[in-house]
């Protein structure tokens, strides 16, 4: 009886998510990906602290999949230019960092990626669905993701609230 109720709740949640995805704008879909990755990381952190190796690995894998198959795959590098390239590199860094977190049980790596995703989420929210690429901060104000200076690009995006100087 309990498992049937749990199945019903799970099915209801799944239908709610599917409906939300179908009704969401492209802007909202990206916000949903950020949220999903952050929820997976919060779950991974709990599992890591509780020594639940399998559940930790599954949650980290889910976060990596959302980052690589969702956020990174949705980038339009040509249209985004240098900013798109830097975001691609940042998502690549996040994925590698999560693999290291899983391998070495480093909760601080999970927290780092969750923080980066949170800052990107805030910047994405700030630009709003009606904004265009021209509302993004100037490329010159964003540090190179390739140099692992990840506080600067994300902080710049969120401190400008998605608007150029």
C-alpha positions, 0 to 999 in steps of 0.5 A, a space after each residue: 500500500 505504501 509503495 502504491 502511494 509513493 508511486 502515485 506521488 512520484 507520478 504526480 510530481 513527474 506529470 507536474 514537471 512535464 507540464 512545467 517543461 512543456 509550458 516553459 519558455 526557453 528562459 525558464 527551461 534554463 532556470 529549471 536546469 540550474 535548479 535541478 542541478 543545484 537540487 542534485 548537488 544538495 542531495 549529493 552533499 547529504 549522501 556524501 556526509 552520510 557515507 552513502 556512496 551509491 546515492 552520492 554517485 547517482 546524485 553527482 551523475 545527475 548533476 553532471 548530466 544536467 550540466 553537460 547535456 542540458 546547460 552546456 548542450 544548450 549553448 549556441 557558441 556561434 551566437 554567444 561568441 566569446 561569452 558562449 565559449 567561456 560558459 562552455 569552459 566553465 560548465 566543463 570545469 564544473 563537470 570535472 570538479 564534480 568528478 573529482 568531488 565524487 572520487 575524493 569525497 570533497 564536499 567543498 567541490 560540491 559546494 563550489 559548483 553549487 555556488 557557481 550554478 547559483 551565481 549563474 542562475 541569479 545572472 540568468 534571472 536578472 536578464 529576464 526572458 525578454 532580454 537579448 544578448 545585447 543585455 549581457 555584460 561586455 565580454 571584456 568584463 568577464 575573466 577567462 574561464 580557461 584560467 580557472 578564475 571562476 569567481 570573476 565571470 560569475 560575479 561580474 554577471 550577477 553584479 551587473 544584473 545582466 546589464 552592461 556597464 
